[in-house]
Amino acid sequence: MQFTQQKLSRRDYFFSQPHQPFFVLGVVNAIIFMGLFILAYRGVFDIDAKFFHSYSMIFLVFTNFFYGFLYTTFPRFSGTMPIDARIYLTVFLLQLIATLSFLVSIWLPFAFFAAALFVAAGFALTLRTFYGIYKSCQLPKKDQYWIIVALGVGVMSDILFLLSQISCRCNTRVFFDTAVNFGVYLYMIFLAFVVALRMVPFFSHVMDWKRSRFLHLEIFVLFLLHSFLHGLYPAGVFVVDLLAGLLIAWELKKIALPFPNKEPLLWILHIAFFWLAGGLILGSLIEAYERFSGVYSFALPLHLLLLGFLTTILIGFGTRVTLGHSGNMLRVDRVTVWIFYFTQIVVLGRVLFSLFAAQGKVFPFFDISAALFLVLFIWWLGKYFKILAFGEKLGTMK
């Protein structure tokens, strides 16, 4: 559905489609929370920098992108009417209040509990809405099922983060580690994988590929094993990740994506998909090396997925959705192509940070890596804010 500026004010247009407020909040939060993470890591704030970074990125950055995309596409996947604006705007308000509460928690730690509860309420409303659509759907709904499962794990991760901050005699570190693994692998990566596996071949006009019947279940089980083995038997994690990477690589071979491709809106999605398989395989080798050498890579396997796959595909999908739903042509200019290239520089910067940090040279390579992430989102927002928020046409922008 497209809206024209003659019929809607800028404020009304901004809230007229789900992706607009959620994408803006996601990008702004990415800039704010990465900036604060740099300060926290430097010791400017007396907080747990790792906890701050993990929770903010999972639930206050990437979750907003997921909501923006899913509130638009989930009913389309299911052949139903668009979701009532009151529902997604309620979830947006909950996410906004959660963001403000989490910011306050820097100085008043108990405010985090309010943030976690607001996030959980947003998940609950989303799950209730999506499950209602799922029950009434008359089309094939395997993808919808796994989307709901991934969102359900997202709630579990949020609750585990909350429990990890409650003082008790139990080992709260177990709650935190499980929350991170559930949040990253079973929620974010798996959810993006399910959506990408449906949309990327479709956008690429791949018509003769038949998806492996149990691929979703196999990847989910392997990510579940990863989450538990990480704490119980770390030596087995690299085997699980290697298997997951090989399964996805085999599926990509069957899909035969038309890469290299002259269309930037396609090749950026292809690169992201290759990072999913490649990140798991390369990450498994890094995990094995860490295990047997005792060298710590500063969570490089995890960041290969979060930056190589997730960030790259969100920039690609976000650009495509922003253009398509604002009435613009699905064509990008040279600046956007450089933004797409820059996503891979961000990944490279994170790899270099791990290499130098493993040798004890954390600074300034940490600052450089984090700054590259900030530049990416600031650059994208500067390029697409007016198109995203107000439906500006590329030909009329100054």
C-alpha positions as CSV (number, residue, x, y, z in Angstrom):
1,M,0.0,0.0,0.0
2,Q,1.3,3.4,-0.9
3,F,0.4,6.8,0.5
4,T,0.8,10.2,-1.0
5,Q,1.8,13.3,0.8
6,Q,-1.3,15.2,-0.5
7,K,-3.6,12.9,1.5
8,L,-1.5,12.5,4.7
9,S,0.5,14.9,6.9
10,R,4.1,14.0,7.6
11,R,3.2,12.7,11.1
12,D,0.3,10.6,9.8
13,Y,2.5,9.2,7.0
14,F,5.3,8.3,9.4
15,F,2.9,6.0,11.3
16,S,0.9,4.8,8.3
17,Q,3.1,1.7,7.6
18,P,4.7,-0.6,10.2
19,H,8.3,-0.5,8.9
20,Q,8.6,3.3,9.1
21,P,8.5,3.9,12.9
22,F,10.2,0.6,13.7
23,F,13.1,1.1,11.2
24,V,13.7,4.7,12.4
25,L,13.7,3.5,16.1
26,G,16.0,0.6,15.2
27,V,18.6,2.8,13.4
28,V,18.5,5.6,16.0
29,N,18.9,3.0,18.8
30,A,21.8,1.4,16.9
31,I,23.6,4.7,16.9
32,I,22.8,5.6,20.5
33,F,23.6,2.2,22.1
34,M,26.7,1.6,20.1
35,G,28.0,5.0,21.2
36,L,27.1,4.3,24.8
37,F,28.7,0.9,24.6
38,I,32.0,2.5,23.5
39,L,31.8,4.7,26.6
40,A,30.9,1.8,28.8
41,Y,33.7,-0.4,27.5
42,R,36.0,2.5,28.2
43,G,34.8,2.6,31.8
44,V,33.0,5.9,31.6
45,F,29.8,4.3,33.0
46,D,29.9,1.9,35.9
47,I,27.9,-0.8,34.2
48,D,28.4,-4.3,32.8
49,A,29.4,-3.3,29.3
50,K,28.8,-6.9,27.9
51,F,25.3,-7.1,29.4
52,F,24.5,-3.6,28.1
53,H,25.7,-4.3,24.6
54,S,24.0,-7.7,24.4
55,Y,20.6,-6.7,25.6
56,S,20.4,-3.4,23.7
57,M,21.4,-4.9,20.4
58,I,19.1,-7.9,20.6
59,F,16.0,-6.3,21.9
60,L,16.2,-2.5,21.2
61,V,18.0,-2.5,17.9
62,F,17.5,-5.7,15.8
63,T,14.0,-6.5,17.3
64,N,12.7,-3.2,16.0
65,F,13.9,-4.1,12.5
66,F,12.2,-7.5,12.8
67,Y,8.9,-5.9,13.9
68,G,9.0,-3.4,11.0
69,F,9.5,-6.1,8.5
70,L,7.2,-8.8,10.0
71,Y,4.2,-6.6,10.7
72,T,4.3,-5.9,7.0
73,T,5.1,-9.3,5.5
74,F,3.6,-11.8,8.0
75,P,0.0,-11.1,6.8
76,R,1.2,-11.2,3.2
77,F,2.8,-14.6,3.8
78,S,-0.5,-15.7,5.1
79,G,-2.8,-14.1,2.5
80,T,-4.7,-12.1,5.1
81,M,-5.6,-8.4,5.6
82,P,-2.9,-6.0,6.9
83,I,-2.6,-5.8,10.7
84,D,-4.5,-3.0,12.4
85,A,-2.3,0.0,12.9
86,R,-3.4,0.2,16.6
87,I,-1.6,-3.1,17.2
88,Y,1.7,-2.3,15.7
89,L,1.7,1.2,17.1
90,T,1.1,-0.2,20.6
91,V,4.1,-2.5,20.2
92,F,6.1,0.5,18.9
93,L,5.1,2.5,22.0
94,L,6.2,-0.4,24.2
95,Q,9.5,-0.6,22.4
96,L,10.0,3.2,22.8
97,I,9.2,3.1,26.5
98,A,11.6,0.1,26.9
99,T,14.3,2.1,25.2
100,L,13.9,5.0,27.5
101,S,13.7,2.7,30.5
102,F,16.9,1.0,29.5
103,L,18.7,4.3,29.1
104,V,17.6,5.3,32.6
105,S,19.0,2.0,33.9
106,I,22.5,3.3,33.3
107,W,22.0,5.5,36.4
108,L,19.1,3.7,38.1
109,P,19.7,-0.1,37.6
110,F,16.2,-1.2,38.7
111,A,14.8,0.6,35.6
112,F,16.1,-2.4,33.6
113,F,13.3,-4.6,35.0
114,A,10.7,-2.1,33.5
115,A,12.5,-2.2,30.2
116,A,12.5,-6.0,30.1
117,L,8.8,-6.2,31.0
118,F,7.9,-3.7,28.3
119,V,9.9,-5.7,25.7
120,A,8.1,-8.9,26.9
121,A,4.7,-7.2,26.6
122,G,5.6,-6.3,23.0
123,F,6.5,-9.8,22.2
124,A,3.3,-11.1,23.8
125,L,1.0,-8.8,21.8
126,T,3.0,-9.7,18.6
127,L,2.7,-13.4,19.3
128,R,-1.0,-13.2,20.0
129,T,-1.5,-11.3,16.8
130,F,0.6,-13.6,14.6
131,Y,-0.8,-16.7,16.1
132,G,-4.3,-15.5,15.3
133,I,-3.3,-15.0,11.7
134,Y,-1.5,-18.4,11.7
135,K,-4.7,-20.2,12.8
136,S,-6.9,-18.5,10.1
137,C,-4.3,-18.9,7.3
138,Q,-5.4,-21.1,4.5
139,L,-2.1,-21.0,2.6
140,P,1.0,-23.1,3.3
141,K,2.3,-21.8,6.7
142,K,5.5,-23.6,7.5
143,D,7.4,-20.3,7.5
144,Q,4.9,-18.6,9.7
145,Y,5.2,-21.4,12.2
146,W,8.9,-21.1,12.5
147,I,8.6,-17.3,12.7
148,I,6.3,-17.7,15.7
149,V,8.7,-20.2,17.3
150,A,11.6,-17.8,16.9
151,L,9.7,-15.0,18.4
152,G,8.7,-17.3,21.3
153,V,12.4,-18.0,22.0
154,G,12.9,-14.2,21.9
155,V,10.5,-13.9,24.9
156,M,12.4,-16.6,26.7
157,S,15.7,-14.8,26.1
158,D,14.3,-11.6,27.4
159,I,13.1,-13.3,30.6
160,L,16.5,-15.0,31.1
161,F,18.2,-11.6,30.8
162,L,15.8,-10.3,33.5
163,L,16.5,-13.3,35.8
164,S,20.2,-12.8,35.3
165,Q,19.9,-9.4,37.0
166,I,18.1,-10.7,40.1
167,S,20.4,-11.2,43.1
168,C,20.1,-14.7,44.4
169,R,22.3,-17.6,45.5
170,C,21.9,-19.3,42.2
171,N,24.4,-18.9,39.3
172,T,23.0,-16.0,37.5
173,R,25.8,-16.2,34.9
174,V,24.1,-19.3,33.5
175,F,21.0,-17.2,32.9
176,F,23.0,-14.6,31.1
177,D,24.9,-17.0,28.9
178,T,21.8,-18.9,28.0
179,A,20.0,-15.6,27.3
180,V,22.7,-14.5,24.9
181,N,22.8,-17.8,23.0
182,F,19.0,-18.1,22.8
183,G,18.8,-14.4,21.7
184,V,21.5,-14.6,19.1
185,Y,21.2,-18.0,17.6
186,L,17.6,-19.3,18.2
187,Y,15.9,-15.9,17.9
188,M,17.8,-13.4,15.7
189,I,19.8,-15.6,13.4
190,F,17.2,-18.3,13.0
191,L,14.4,-15.8,12.5
192,A,16.4,-13.9,9.8
193,F,17.3,-17.2,8.2
194,V,13.6,-18.3,7.9
195,V,12.6,-15.0,6.4
196,A,15.7,-14.8,4.1
197,L,15.2,-18.3,2.8
198,R,11.7,-17.4,1.7
199,M,12.4,-13.9,0.3
200,V,15.9,-14.0,-1.2
201,P,15.2,-16.7,-3.8
202,F,11.9,-15.1,-4.6
203,F,13.5,-11.7,-5.2
204,S,16.2,-13.4,-7.2
205,H,13.6,-15.1,-9.5
206,V,14.8,-18.6,-8.6
207,M,11.9,-20.8,-9.7
208,D,13.2,-24.4,-9.9
209,W,14.5,-24.8,-6.3
210,K,12.7,-27.1,-3.9
211,R,13.5,-26.5,-0.2
212,S,14.8,-29.4,1.9
213,R,11.9,-30.6,3.9
214,F,13.4,-30.6,7.3
215,L,15.9,-27.8,6.9
216,H,14.2,-25.5,9.4
217,L,14.0,-28.2,12.0
218,E,17.6,-29.3,11.5
219,I,19.0,-25.7,11.9
220,F,16.8,-25.0,14.9
221,V,17.9,-28.2,16.7
222,L,21.6,-27.5,15.9
223,F,21.3,-23.9,17.2
224,L,19.5,-25.3,20.3
225,L,22.5,-27.7,20.8
226,H,24.9,-24.8,20.4
227,S,23.1,-22.9,23.1
228,F,23.3,-25.7,25.6
229,L,26.7,-27.1,24.7
230,H,28.2,-23.6,25.1
231,G,27.9,-24.0,28.8
232,L,27.9,-27.7,29.3
233,Y,30.5,-29.0,26.8
234,P,32.2,-26.1,24.9
235,A,34.4,-28.5,22.9
236,G,31.3,-29.7,21.0
237,V,30.1,-26.3,19.9
238,F,32.4,-26.1,16.8
239,V,31.1,-29.5,15.6
240,V,27.5,-28.3,15.8
241,D,28.2,-25.0,14.1
242,L,30.2,-26.7,11.3
243,L,27.2,-29.0,10.6
244,A,24.8,-26.1,10.5
245,G,27.1,-24.2,8.2
246,L,27.5,-27.2,5.8
247,L,23.7,-27.8,5.8
248,I,23.1,-24.2,4.8
249,A,25.9,-24.2,2.3
250,W,24.5,-27.2,0.6
251,E,21.0,-25.6,0.4
252,L,22.6,-22.5,-1.1
253,K,24.3,-24.7,-3.7
254,K,20.8,-26.1,-4.6
255,I,19.3,-22.6,-4.8
256,A,22.0,-21.5,-7.2
257,L,21.5,-17.8,-6.6
258,P,22.5,-15.7,-9.6
259,F,25.7,-14.3,-8.2
260,P,27.6,-12.3,-9.2
261,N,24.7,-10.1,-10.1
262,K,24.7,-6.6,-11.5
263,E,21.7,-5.5,-9.4
264,P,22.9,-4.2,-6.0
265,L,19.6,-4.8,-4.2
266,L,20.2,-8.5,-5.0
267,W,23.9,-9.0,-4.5
268,I,23.8,-7.4,-1.1
269,L,21.3,-10.1,0.0
270,H,23.3,-12.8,-1.7
271,I,26.4,-11.8,0.2
272,A,24.5,-11.8,3.5
273,F,23.3,-15.3,2.8
274,F,26.8,-16.5,2.0
275,W,27.9,-15.0,5.3
276,L,25.4,-17.2,7.1
277,A,27.0,-20.4,5.8
278,G,30.5,-19.0,5.7
279,G,30.2,-17.4,9.2
280,L,29.1,-20.7,10.7
281,I,31.9,-22.7,9.0
282,L,34.6,-20.2,9.7
283,G,33.3,-19.6,13.2
284,S,33.4,-23.3,13.9
285,L,37.1,-23.4,13.0
286,I,37.8,-20.3,15.2
287,E,36.0,-22.0,18.1
288,A,38.1,-25.1,17.6
289,Y,41.3,-23.1,17.5
290,E,40.2,-21.2,20.7
291,R,39.5,-24.5,22.4
292,F,42.8,-26.1,21.7
293,S,45.1,-23.1,21.8
294,G,43.6,-21.2,24.7
295,V,43.5,-17.9,22.6
296,Y,40.3,-15.9,22.9
297,S,38.9,-14.3,19.8
298,F,36.6,-11.8,21.6
299,A,33.4,-13.5,20.3
300,L,34.4,-13.3,16.7
301,P,32.3,-16.4,15.6
302,L,29.2,-14.7,17.0
303,H,30.0,-11.3,15.3
304,L,30.7,-12.9,11.9
305,L,27.0,-13.9,12.0
306,L,25.7,-10.7,13.5
307,L,27.6,-8.4,11.2
308,G,28.3,-10.6,8.2
309,F,24.8,-12.1,7.9
310,L,22.3,-10.2,10.1
311,T,23.5,-6.6,9.6
312,T,24.2,-7.0,5.9
313,I,20.8,-8.5,5.2
314,L,19.0,-5.9,7.3
315,I,20.7,-3.1,5.4
316,G,19.7,-4.8,2.1
317,F,16.1,-5.6,3.1
318,G,15.7,-2.2,4.8
319,T,16.8,-0.4,1.7
320,R,14.5,-2.5,-0.5
321,V,11.5,-2.1,1.7
322,T,12.1,1.7,2.2
323,L,12.3,2.3,-1.5
324,G,9.4,-0.1,-2.5
325,H,6.9,1.1,0.1
326,S,7.6,4.8,-0.6
327,G,6.6,4.5,-4.2
328,N,10.2,4.8,-5.5
329,M,11.8,2.6,-8.1
330,L,13.7,-0.4,-6.8
331,R,17.0,1.1,-8.0
332,V,19.9,2.4,-6.0
333,D,22.4,5.1,-6.7
334,R,26.2,5.0,-6.4
335,V,26.1,6.3,-2.8
336,T,23.9,3.4,-1.8
337,V,26.2,0.9,-3.5
338,W,29.1,2.3,-1.4
339,I,27.0,1.9,1.7
340,F,26.5,-1.8,0.7
341,Y,30.3,-2.2,0.2
342,F,30.8,-0.5,3.5
343,T,28.8,-3.2,5.3
344,Q,31.7,-5.6,4.5
345,I,34.2,-3.1,5.7
346,V,32.4,-3.2,9.0
347,V,32.8,-7.0,9.1
348,L,36.5,-6.7,8.2
349,G,36.9,-4.1,11.0
350,R,35.5,-6.5,13.5
351,V,37.8,-9.3,12.3
352,L,40.8,-7.1,12.6
353,F,39.8,-6.1,16.1
354,S,39.7,-9.7,17.2
355,L,43.0,-10.5,15.6
356,F,44.8,-7.6,17.3
357,A,42.9,-8.0,20.6
358,A,44.0,-11.6,20.8
359,Q,47.5,-10.2,20.9
360,G,46.6,-7.8,23.7
361,K,46.1,-4.8,21.5
362,V,42.5,-4.0,22.3
363,F,42.7,-0.2,21.7
364,P,42.4,1.6,19.4
365,F,41.1,-1.4,17.3
366,F,38.0,-1.7,19.4
367,D,37.2,2.0,18.9
368,I,37.8,1.6,15.1
369,S,35.5,-1.4,14.9
370,A,32.7,0.2,16.9
371,A,33.1,3.5,15.0
372,L,32.7,1.7,11.6
373,F,29.4,0.3,12.9
374,L,28.2,3.8,13.9
375,V,29.3,5.2,10.5
376,L,27.3,2.6,8.7
377,F,24.0,3.4,10.4
378,I,24.5,7.1,10.4
379,W,25.3,7.0,6.7
380,W,22.3,4.9,5.9
381,L,20.0,7.1,8.0
382,G,21.3,10.3,6.4
383,K,20.6,8.8,3.0
384,Y,17.2,7.3,3.6
385,F,15.6,9.1,6.5
386,K,13.3,11.4,4.4
387,I,12.3,8.5,2.1
388,L,11.6,6.2,5.0
389,A,9.9,8.6,7.3
390,F,8.0,10.9,4.9
391,G,7.9,9.1,1.6
392,E,10.1,11.6,-0.3
393,K,10.7,10.7,-3.9
394,L,14.3,10.2,-5.1
395,G,13.7,12.6,-8.0
396,T,12.5,15.4,-5.7
397,M,15.1,15.1,-2.9
398,K,17.7,17.8,-2.7
